[in-house]
Amino acid sequence: MSLTEIRTRFDAAVAASGRAAGSVTLLAVSKLQPDAKVLGALQDGQRSFGENYVQEAAAKWPAFRAQFPDAKVHMIGPLQTNKAKQAVEVFDAIHTLDRASLAEKLAKLAQARGQCPALFVQVNTGAEPQKAGILPDALDAFLKDCQAMDLTPQGLMCIPPDAEDPRPHFQMLADMAARHGLSGLSMGMSSDFELAIAMGATHVRVGSAIFGARPTG
Ligand SMILES: *Cc1c(COP(=O)(O)O)cnc(C)c1O
């Protein structure tokens, strides 16, 4: 696979879903990928990226941004509260708002800075004990808490359980977002991004299908 191939499939899926070109964002997930590959994607016109680690993103993106000032970087990995300050400085969006303590910290930072990255609430649609995210039952209360802190998430994000049909999870996320009037839906990865687009995704997170397998530790 390559960026060009994925772009073609992405554009076709957006068109097939009857949605406007530009209404869905392809996030190229560049975590752990060599800089040369990320640079190649930037040179090929890719501007939206996903990263999982604050430290890694803080180390590599300032130099890329100097060359490509319109590049956007989205945090899609778990965010420790003690890295929130650095995260709001590095990222344009955070897809992993998953607990009240993090919301409180982000609200404080937003107030101090007068600005806040776009926020997505991660929902644990499979109610998996080992997985981060707000449980579906707790979403209403969590969004109320956010509102009380003057935090305004723009959407929801999910990572469906491995080896399960993602459809019911994508549907649940879309239904919850609609119920709360949230326009953003971050769902779909290398193996299922076309399905996610058909089901309403506004942001798909595609890593290995664009860049190849990630180098392991
Ligand atoms: C790594 C990662 C991706 C990209 O996964 P691929 O299977 O390589 O497309 C998407 N979303 C999240 C949350 C990730 O951590």
The ligand as an SDF file (V2000), in Angstrom:
LIG
                    3D

 15 15  0  0  0  0  0  0  0  0999 V2000
   -1.9250    3.0370   15.7320 C   0  0  0  0  0  0  0  0  0  0  0  0
   -3.3280    3.4880   15.7110 C   0  0  0  0  0  0  0  0  0  0  0  0
   -4.0450    3.5860   14.4980 C   0  0  0  0  0  0  0  0  0  0  0  0
   -3.4950    3.1520   13.1660 C   0  0  0  0  0  0  0  0  0  0  0  0
   -3.5270    1.7730   13.0940 O   0  0  0  0  0  0  0  0  0  0  0  0
   -3.2950    1.0080   11.7010 P   0  0  0  0  0  0  0  0  0  0  0  0
   -3.8800   -0.3290   11.9300 O   0  0  0  0  0  0  0  0  0  0  0  0
   -1.8220    0.9950   11.4900 O   0  0  0  0  0  0  0  0  0  0  0  0
   -4.0160    1.7600   10.6490 O   0  0  0  0  0  0  0  0  0  0  0  0
   -5.3420    4.0790   14.5570 C   0  0  0  0  0  0  0  0  0  0  0  0
   -5.9080    4.4550   15.7190 N   0  0  0  0  0  0  0  0  0  0  0  0
   -5.2490    4.3710   16.8920 C   0  0  0  0  0  0  0  0  0  0  0  0
   -5.9210    4.7990   18.1400 C   0  0  0  0  0  0  0  0  0  0  0  0
   -3.9420    3.8750   16.9310 C   0  0  0  0  0  0  0  0  0  0  0  0
   -3.3050    3.7890   18.1040 O   0  0  0  0  0  0  0  0  0  0  0  0
  1  2  1  0
  2  3  1  0
  2 14  2  0
  3  4  1  0
  3 10  2  0
  4  5  1  0
  5  6  1  0
  6  7  2  0
  6  8  1  0
  6  9  1  0
 10 11  1  0
 11 12  2  0
 12 13  1  0
 12 14  1  0
 14 15  1  0
M  END
$$$$
